[in-house]
Amino acid sequence: MSSHLLEIKNLSVSFRRNGLFFKKKPFWALKNINLTLEKEETLALLGESGSGKTTLGRVIVRLIKPTEGQVLFKGRDIFSQWKREYTKEVSMIFQNPREAINPRFTVWEAVSEPLIVHKVNKNLLKERVEKYLLWAGIDKNLFHRRVEFLSGGQRQRVAIARSLVLEPTLVVADEPTSALDMSLQYEILKLFKKIKTELKISQLFITHDIRTAAAVSDRVAVMLGGRIMEVGPTKEVIKNPLHPYTRYLLENMPVSSPFLRDKNKKTDQGELFQSVRDQGCPFRFVCPQRELKCTLFPPKVVIEQNNLRREVYCWHYLD
């Protein structure tokens, strides 16, 4: 049995695209993904739009079934016959709370719904709903207000409380701060830190912002074109990125003023070909270190640095 809380093995997801007169080749949203998540750990999935990170998150919460490979939770395949038990253990927070919460529900109804579905008794339901709404920073005078009349920050707090009422082991958060103002982002990120430190819940935190990943995660997995590029402790990856694509992300990280950017760093602003899903490295079209063999995707290279495990998928480290 696996010692990891979550283990993803050779996971691939393809979607069929039909043409007008002929069938197109399958589009591989994810290809040969291998990842692990430990108990009480926060792992960030970092990548640009179209990288496959949201698809991976939706596989983990059983919204998408993989074409190939396995997802093991506590050593068991999540697509085996234990859906009801699994949905108590794993919850998801969406980028837009409207995807998961009926806006005509009151705050109390929205947060109590998962408990009702799982037939939790009324006394425990009342205790849990009040506990996690207050924990998430929702005042009692908002408990019976309809969700549609809340601010964006309040709606996201309700979504967080809703994800916690079943007291899961793992929370998958898909860009939970990207639609919020900077001041609200900071407050919501503090809640995610508390989920780890106070509630001891593991998290898979999906984001396109490397600064957000740095604020909340222990480890980060960098994704591009449906592939994993690099995995390692977040601080180490930011301090010393191994993959050329990770360096690209860091060099093009938004700054508060364009005058603060290092003018000596020249980065290729060309198309990253997110739509190209073939057998090669998806970054090879603009990579300064590209070679002919980059038309084939490299195997995983494990590097031990300062007693820390790093993983990178790049031919440069196999030379």
N, C-alpha and C positions, 0 to 999 in steps of 0.2 A: 504493500500500500504506500502511496505517495506521502512524503512527510510535509509537502507544501500544502498551504490552504487551497490554492488554485494552481493548476498546471495546464498549460495549453500546449498540445503536441501536434506538430505538423499540420496546423489548421489552415485550410483554404476555403474561400467562399467565392463562387462564381455566379453571375447573373446572365441569363440568356437575353440576347438582343435580337429581335426579329426585324429583318429588312422587308422592303416592299415586295421584292420578287425572289428573295433567297434568304436563308438563315445566316446571320452573322456569327462569327466565332464568339464563344462565351467571354464575358468580361470578368476578369479575376479581380475582385475587390480586395481580397486578401490572398496571399500566397505563402505557404510554408511558414506560418507563424509559430514560434516556440518561445514561451514566456512562463515565468513562475511568479507567484505572489505569496508572501509569507503572512503568518498571523500578526495582526497589529501593525502591518506595514502599509505605507501609502506609496503606490507606484503610479507615476505620471505617464500617460501616453501622449507624446508630444509630436505634433506634425501639422503641416499646412492643410488647408481645405482640400479634400479629395484624397488624403493619405491613407484612409481606411480605418482611422482610429475609432470613429463612431460606429462603423460596421462591426468592429471587434467588440466594442462595448455592448452592442445589441445582441451579438452572439452569446456573450457571457450571461445576459439576463434572459436568454431563450427566445428573443424576438426574431432572430434569424437562425436558421439551421445551417450548419456548415456543410459544404460539399465534400470535404475530405477532412480527416483528422479528428481529434478529440479535445474536449474541455473536461478536465477532472476537478471536482470540488470535494475536498476531504477524501480524495482517492476514488470517488465515484463519478461515472460519466453523467453529466448534467442532463443529457437527453434520454437517460434511462427512465424507468417508470417511478419517478418520485417528484413530480412537478409541484404538488401542493407543499411538500416539505421544503423544497428548494426555494420557492417564492417567499417563504418565511425567513430564509437564511440570507438571501441576496435581494437587494432593492436597487432601484435606479432613480437618479435625479436628472431630469432633462434640462436642456438649455432653456427651453421655453416651458414654464409650468403649465401652460394651457394644453400642452400635449398630453398631460397625465391627469389634470384636474379639471373637472367640470366647472366652468366659471360661475354657474348658477348655484353651486353648492355654497353653503356657509363654510367658514373656516373650520368649524367643529365637524361638519359633515365630511369635508374633504380629508381631514386627518383621521377620522374614525373609520372611514370606508374599508381600509385594509383589515382592520380588526374585525369588522362585521363579516367580511368575506371569509375570514378564518374562524368565525364563530367563537370569538373571545367573549367571556361573560361580561355583563354590563358593568359590574364594579371595577374589574380590571381595565375595561375599555375606558371608563371615565378617568381612572387614575393615569393611564398611559397617555391619553390625549392631552390632558391638562399638563402633565409633566413635560412632554416634549414640545408643546407649543410655548410654554414659558421658557424652556431651555433654549429654544430657537429665537427668543426675543419678541414673541407676539404677546401684546398686552391682553388682559382678560376682556377689556371692553371691545376687542375685535373678534372675539370667539364666535359671535353669531352674525358677523357681517359677511355679505356675499363676497366670494373671491374676486369677482369682476370689478369690485369697487376698491380693491387694494392697490397700492403702488407696486412697481416692479420688484423692489427690494422686499416688501412684505410678502408678495406672492412666492418669492424664492425661499423665504424663511418658512412659509407654510409647506412648500414642497420638501424642504429638508426635514421638518417635523414629521411629515407623512412618511418619509422614507425610513424613519427611525422607530416608529411606534411598535413595529413587530420585533424590535431589538435584534436586527440582523447581524450576521458575522461579517458581511461584505457589503459596501455601498459602492455602486458605480455612478460616478458623477460626470455627465457629458457637458462640458463647457458651461458650468453653472454660473459663471460670473461674466461671460462675454457680452451679454446684453445689458449690463448694468453700468451706471456711472462709476468713475474711479473711486469716489468716496464710498459708495455702496459696495464695490468689489472688495475693498479692504475689510469691511465689516463682515461680509459673507465668508471671506477666506479665513477670518479668525474663527468662525464657526467650524469650518472644516478641520482646522488645527485642533479644536476642542473635541471633535469626533474621534480623533486619534488619541489625544492625551487623556481625556476624561472618560470617554466611552469605550476606548480600546477596540475600536472597530477598524478593520482593514478597509482600504479604499483603492479603487482604480479611478484616477482623476484624469479625465480627458481634456486636453487644452492645446491651443495653437500658440500660446504665449509662454516663452521660456522663463519669463520672470514669475509667472504664476506657478509653473512647475517648481521653480526654485523655492517658492514660499511655502509650499505644502508637502512636497514629496521627499521620501527617503531615497528612492531610485527613480530613474527615468528611462523609458524606452522610446527612442526616436524613430518615427515612421515616415516613409515616403513611398508612394506608388504601391501601396498594399504590402510593403515589406518592412521588416525591422532592419534599421541601419546600425543601431548601437544601443547597448543597454549597460547601465552602470549606476553607481551612487551619484545622486544628482549634483552634489558639490564637485565631485571629481570630473564629471562629464562637462560641467560648465568651465571649470578651471583648466582642464586639459582634454578637449574633445579629440576623439580618435578618428572618427569618420569625416571625410571632407564635407559631407552634407551638414553634419552637426556644426562644423566651423562656419559654414555658410549661414546657418540660422543665427549663430551668435554674432557674426559680423553685420548682419542685416536686422538685428534686434532694434525695435523702435527706441528712440531716445527722446528726451523732453525737448531738445532743440537740435536742429540739423547742424549747428555749429559745434556740438559736442562729439559728432562722429569723427572717428579717426580718418582723415583724408588720405593717409598713406595706404589704407586698406582698400584694395580694388576688388570688388566682387562682381561676378557676372550676373546681371539682372535679367538674363534671358529666361525663356519658357522652361519650366522644370519638367514638362512632359508628364504631368500627373496621369494623363489619359493613356499613356503607353504602358501596357502591362505585358511584357514579354519575358524571356528567360534571363535578361540581363539586369545589371544594376540600374535602377530608374534615375540615378543622378548622373549617369555617364555622359549625357549629352552636353552638360555644362561643367563637368568636373575638371579641374586643372590637372589632376593626376590620372586621367583616363588612359587606358591601354586597350589593345585589341581584345584581350581576354575579358574585359568588362562586359562584353556582350553575353557572357554567362554569369549568373549570380554566384558570388563566392560562398563557400561554406563558412560556418561560424568560427571565429578565432577567439579563444579565451585568453585573456591577458591578466595576470596577477600583478597588481601594483599596490604597494604598501598594505599588504594583506587584504586587499579589496579585489573582488572579482569584476572584471570588465569584459564585455562581449562586443565584438565588432564584426560586421560583414563587409570586408573590403580586401581585395586581392593584394593591396599594398602591404598588408601585414603577413602575407604568406610568402613573400619573396625571401 
